[in-house]
Amino acid sequence: MDLTPKAVVRELDRYIIGQADAKRSVAIALRNRYRRSLLDEKLREEITPKNIIMIGPTGVGKTEIARRLAKLARAPFVKVEATKFTEVGYVGRDVESIIRDLVESSIRMVKNEKVESVKEKAALAAEERLLDVLLPAGKKKISSPFGFFQDSSDEPVDGEIISAESREEAPHSTREKFRQRLRAGKLEDSLVEIEVDESRYPGAGLIAGMGSEEMMIQIQDVFGNLFPKKTKTKKVSIKEARRLFEQEEAQKIIDMDEVIDEAVRLAEHSGIVFIDEIDKIAGKEMAHGPDVSREGVQRDILPIVEGTVVMTKYGPVRTDYILFIAAGAFHVSKISDLIPELQGRFPIRVELQSLSEDDFRQILVQPENAIIKQHIALMATEGVELVFTDDAIEEIARIACIMNQNSENIGARRLHTVMEKLIEELSFYADELHGQTITINRAFVKQKLNDVIKETDLHKYIL
């Protein structure tokens, strides 16, 4: 797909309703990355991404725009909340962990792609290991948990008799018969004992109550490299054993050094960091109280956004070309409350609009992952067909819009609240409604949401 700005906006339109300005801004930012990659190296070094700050209430699509953009561009993505971080010297997460998380995300992404590319080879190797488990070599008598073999002069295999004359050919013949049964899926639920790496099933951790999750992970990595890997015997189904073997064989085939090099390069040049709730760290620093480190967090974030080198366990990572997208409601504070240096690092500012009743109506049915489509699919698993009439969809949108106006405005998330309440009873008794078609119209919506409407009306009179 050619990621022109128009194509990016079209793709985002499939999942997000409205917010045209924000979509245009991120589409241009993404295209500029592509344009930069075509320049000669000397000029390319001088061009850095133009970071974006999104202003708008919760639930209007800020996070979804950033997440979908990253997926579209095959870019490592990490979402963090500014309130999770504290100034150096206070208890809390260090802002540099943002970049470490991005690198980890990038490694997972590249590794998954590499594993997918060697899937066929890994599957063949895993099949051979399964056959080795089922037919241990070097034993005169072959035993099997399935009872296909018997200790007799003639050994039956899947209903066939191996005669004494063909005994020399039996091991090869038996292996091929088991291979056919494996490929036909006839042994999937049978149990076998296999050796698994104990590190796949970690315990409570080396040091309890350390307080720093990152430090614990690093210490575990160090100790894990010092001592040989331990294995343990585990009884699993053949289906599960195949999955474990395929993962292990894929790990053997791919070159992790190559994965890490590619992932670090991808994180540096294509990474997207979404910093949510940046408005919560805006405002002048207080001399005391819980907000004492707010301005300090801004000053700690500043060098990462400006461009610095962060040390990770995979080596140094430059942040100069990472795209940062910040977002906040800015109900209480204003962008001007951020320190000037940080404001300057977010030159593109986009205001997202509150959702209207018409937006709610579109959100219910239009996107590829529309809420109504989700509920219809969920009920279909129980053999219940849900049908929503147009007037029902209009009524749901109207109620959600009124609830947002009269109480806390939580944007499109209000639709989830309304929909769950609407089909709560249907969902509970779904097993008794198997084979039925349930039509949800305006009258049905009003009946089921009557209490919600009354509560919303009462809010008008409560001070």
Secondary structure as the mmCIF struct_conf table of DSSP 4:
data_model
#
loop_
_struct_conf.conf_type_id
_struct_conf.id
_struct_conf.beg_label_comp_id
_struct_conf.beg_label_asym_id
_struct_conf.beg_label_seq_id
_struct_conf.end_label_comp_id
_struct_conf.end_label_asym_id
_struct_conf.end_label_seq_id
HELX_RH_AL_P HELX_RH_AL_P1 PRO A 5 ASP A 13
TURN_TY1_P TURN_TY1_P1 ARG A 14 TYR A 15
BEND BEND1 GLY A 18 GLY A 18
HELX_RH_AL_P HELX_RH_AL_P2 ALA A 20 SER A 37
TURN_TY1_P TURN_TY1_P2 LEU A 38 LEU A 38
BEND BEND2 LEU A 39 LEU A 39
HELX_RH_AL_P HELX_RH_AL_P3 GLU A 41 ARG A 44
TURN_TY1_P TURN_TY1_P3 GLU A 45 GLU A 46
STRN STRN1 ILE A 52 ILE A 55
TURN_TY1_P TURN_TY1_P4 THR A 58 GLY A 59
BEND BEND3 VAL A 60 GLY A 61
HELX_RH_AL_P HELX_RH_AL_P4 LYS A 62 LEU A 72
TURN_TY1_P TURN_TY1_P5 ALA A 73 ARG A 74
STRN STRN2 PHE A 77 GLU A 81
HELX_RH_3T_P HELX_RH_3T_P1 ALA A 82 LYS A 84
STRN STRN3 PHE A 85 PHE A 85
TURN_TY1_P TURN_TY1_P6 VAL A 88 GLY A 89
BEND BEND4 TYR A 90 GLY A 92
STRN STRN4 ARG A 93 ARG A 93
TURN_TY1_P TURN_TY1_P7 VAL A 95 GLU A 96
HELX_RH_AL_P HELX_RH_AL_P5 SER A 97 SER A 117
TURN_TY1_P TURN_TY1_P8 VAL A 118 VAL A 118
HELX_RH_AL_P HELX_RH_AL_P6 LYS A 119 LEU A 134
BEND BEND5 LEU A 135 LEU A 135
TURN_TY1_P TURN_TY1_P9 ALA A 137 GLY A 138
BEND BEND6 LYS A 140 LYS A 141
TURN_TY1_P TURN_TY1_P10 PRO A 145 PHE A 146
BEND BEND7 GLY A 147 GLY A 147
BEND BEND8 ASP A 151 ASP A 154
STRN STRN5 GLU A 155 VAL A 157
TURN_TY1_P TURN_TY1_P11 ASP A 158 GLY A 159
STRN STRN6 GLU A 160 ILE A 162
HELX_LH_PP_P HELX_LH_PP_P1 SER A 163 SER A 163
BEND BEND9 ALA A 164 ALA A 164
TURN_TY1_P TURN_TY1_P12 GLU A 165 SER A 166
HELX_RH_3T_P HELX_RH_3T_P2 ARG A 167 GLU A 169
HELX_RH_AL_P HELX_RH_AL_P7 ALA A 170 ARG A 183
TURN_TY1_P TURN_TY1_P13 ALA A 184 ASP A 189
STRN STRN7 LEU A 191 ASP A 197
HELX_RH_3T_P HELX_RH_3T_P3 GLU A 198 ARG A 200
BEND BEND10 TYR A 201 TYR A 201
BEND BEND11 ALA A 204 ALA A 204
BEND BEND12 LEU A 206 ILE A 207
TURN_TY1_P TURN_TY1_P14 ALA A 208 GLY A 209
BEND BEND13 GLY A 211 GLY A 211
HELX_RH_AL_P HELX_RH_AL_P8 GLU A 213 LEU A 226
BEND BEND14 PHE A 227 PHE A 227
HELX_LH_PP_P HELX_LH_PP_P2 PRO A 228 LYS A 230
STRN STRN8 THR A 231 SER A 237
HELX_RH_AL_P HELX_RH_AL_P9 ILE A 238 ILE A 253
BEND BEND15 ILE A 254 ILE A 254
HELX_RH_AL_P HELX_RH_AL_P10 MET A 256 SER A 270
STRN STRN9 ILE A 272 ASP A 276
HELX_RH_3T_P HELX_RH_3T_P4 ILE A 278 ILE A 281
BEND BEND16 GLY A 283 GLY A 283
HELX_LH_PP_P HELX_LH_PP_P3 LYS A 284 MET A 286
BEND BEND17 ALA A 287 GLY A 289
TURN_TY1_P TURN_TY1_P15 PRO A 290 SER A 293
HELX_RH_AL_P HELX_RH_AL_P11 ARG A 294 GLU A 306
STRN STRN10 VAL A 309 THR A 312
TURN_TY1_P TURN_TY1_P16 LYS A 313 TYR A 314
STRN STRN11 GLY A 315 ARG A 318
TURN_TY1_P TURN_TY1_P17 ASP A 320 TYR A 321
STRN STRN12 LEU A 323 GLY A 328
BEND BEND18 HIS A 331 SER A 333
HELX_RH_3T_P HELX_RH_3T_P5 ILE A 335 ASP A 337
BEND BEND19 LEU A 338 LEU A 338
HELX_RH_AL_P HELX_RH_AL_P12 PRO A 340 GLY A 344
TURN_TY1_P TURN_TY1_P18 ARG A 345 ARG A 345
STRN STRN13 ILE A 348 GLU A 351
HELX_LH_PP_P HELX_LH_PP_P4 LEU A 352 LEU A 355
HELX_RH_AL_P HELX_RH_AL_P13 GLU A 357 VAL A 365
BEND BEND20 GLN A 366 PRO A 367
TURN_TY1_P TURN_TY1_P19 GLU A 368 ASN A 369
HELX_RH_AL_P HELX_RH_AL_P14 ILE A 371 ALA A 380
TURN_TY1_P TURN_TY1_P20 THR A 381 GLY A 383
STRN STRN14 GLU A 385 PHE A 388
HELX_RH_AL_P HELX_RH_AL_P15 ASP A 390 ASN A 406
BEND BEND21 SER A 407 SER A 407
TURN_TY1_P TURN_TY1_P21 GLY A 411 ALA A 412
HELX_RH_AL_P HELX_RH_AL_P16 ARG A 413 LEU A 422
TURN_TY1_P TURN_TY1_P22 ILE A 423 ILE A 423
HELX_RH_AL_P HELX_RH_AL_P17 GLU A 424 PHE A 428
TURN_TY1_P TURN_TY1_P23 TYR A 429 TYR A 429
HELX_RH_3T_P HELX_RH_3T_P6 ALA A 430 LEU A 433
TURN_TY1_P TURN_TY1_P24 HIS A 434 GLY A 435
STRN STRN15 THR A 437 ILE A 440
HELX_RH_AL_P HELX_RH_AL_P18 ARG A 442 LYS A 448
TURN_TY1_P TURN_TY1_P25 LEU A 449 LEU A 449
HELX_RH_AL_P HELX_RH_AL_P19 ASN A 450 LEU A 458
HELX_RH_3T_P HELX_RH_3T_P7 HIS A 459 TYR A 461
#
